[in-house]
Amino acid sequence: MLGTDSMSEGLNLQTCARVINFDLPWNFMRVEQRIGRVDRIGGQPKVEVTNLFYSDTLEEDIHRRIRDRLDWFTNVVGNAQPVLATTESVFERAAMGRIDPAEAADELIGAADRLERAPIKLTDLDAVPEHDTELQPAMTLSDLQDALLSIPWCRDRFTPHPDSSDAWLLSLDDASPHPVTFNPARYQDTPNIALLTWGSPLLNRLLVS
């Protein structure tokens, strides 16, 4: 199957086991995306990737230096997204003559080395931390209610709800007040009452009024 770079996204080609890159973009994130079309869960047990270069070019020189000093596709592609994101800038500066191929290779390898020595790996970011005790919010909804009602200008906007306990009528700039509560149970039991919590539109309007 022969395709343009448009095939590098949105396709599942797990029945294939070989990727041949006739052109290698300077941004290796795009190369990673191409490989990802084939190297998928439920795909072939082994995927082979072949990269073709024009000989005696800047790209061939840089990649040869990288190949000689580390296993690019083991240590960079797939495991070092921050390194992949810098490749385009490195190749561009080398093409403009701002750095030579040796400096370009050193920069990419140095970035990979720093990532390898980092105390926190990218895979660690997906891990769920374990805690000895149950985590508690810095401020509960009950604390939020107490804080708002302790502010005079804010307290004046709240009137106890005539029909529901643990509920209030919040007066903003509208013609009629809004039924609100700080109690999630009351919110669940009473459809017409809004829960006043962080991020809710009514609370945001109250805080900026």
C-alpha positions, 0 to 999 in steps of 0.5 A: 500500500503506497500513500502520502503523509495523509495516511499517518493519522486516523487509520488502523492498519494493524493487518500490516507489519512493515512500514517503509518511509520513503521520506522522513519529515524533520518533525519525528512526531509525524514519523511516530504517527505513521508507525502508530497506524501499524503498531497497534493493539491486536496487530502483528507481533512484530513490526519492521520499520525501514527509513530511506535517506538520500545519500550525502544529505544533511538528514543522512548525516545527522541520522547516521550520527544518531544511529551510531550512538544510540538506538533511535527507535528504541530510545527516542521514537515511542518513549521520548515525546519531548525529544521528538517535538524538538527534532524539527527545530534542530533539523531546521537550524542545521539546514540554515547553517546555524549548527553543524550536523555533529552539533545537531546530533549532540543536541538530540542525543543530549535531550534523550540522555536527559530524559533517560536520567529524569527522576520522573518518566513519561510512563509515571504520569499515567500512574495512579498515586497511592495515599495512606489516608483518604484525601480531603478537599481543601474546602468542602461545599459546607465550608464554601457556604460558610465562607460566602455567608460570612461576607456581608455583601455576599450574604445579602444576596441569599434568602432562605428557601421557603419550601426546602431546607438546606436551600437558598434563593440567590439574587443576582441581576435577574428578575427573579432569584435562583434556587440554589443549595450547597448540599449535593443530596438536596440537589439530587432530590430537588430537580429545580434547585441548582448546586452552587459549587466551584465552576458553576455558572451561578457561583461565577456570576456571584463572585464577579458581581 
